[in-house]
Amino acid sequence: MTFDRELMKGSSSLIIMNILKDGDMYGYQLSKEMERKSDEQLAVKEGTLYPALHKLEQKGYIQSYIKKQEKTPSRKYYTLTEEGRQLLKHKNKEWSAFAKMINKMIGNEI
């Protein structure tokens, strides 16, 4: 299934932060994890992922660091900040309430 671009744009930060809550990741690894967790339905392109990561970093919800690799070039990893963790708790509650309301309105109560 192909998802509307605006729908993805509005939820990409929530998805990214939820994945990063389990551990630090570099961009490509993060995009692959998004695909895996969505049963291969969500293919995030660099043009969507990196601007979202940059925006989250500017707001202080995530931070990045460079990690040197032995046999490959250094990688930029992203980690959730404490402020990001607090926001994520709030946003997950908000998303659950919103999804419940939408499902109720369209006749798909959970």
C-alpha positions, 0 to 999 in steps of 0.5 A: 500500500502506498501512503499519502505523502502528507500523512507520512510527513506528519508522522515521520518524527513520531516514527523516528523517535519511537525507533530511537528509543530502543537504541542509537542508529545511523541513518541507513540503519534507521530507514531499514528498521522502519521498513522492517517494523512496517512489514516492508510497507514503509520505504523512507527515502533520504529526502524525507528521513534526513530533513526529519532527523535534522529538524528533530536535532534542531529542536533538541529531541535527538542528538548526533555523534560520529562513530569511527568504524574499523573497515568502513567510513565513520558513521553519524549516529542519532540518539534520543535526548531526555527531552525527546523521551519526555516528548515521545511519551506525550506524543505516543499518548496523543497519537493513541487517542487520535487514532482511537477517535479516527477509528471510531469516526470511520467505524473501525473501533479498536 
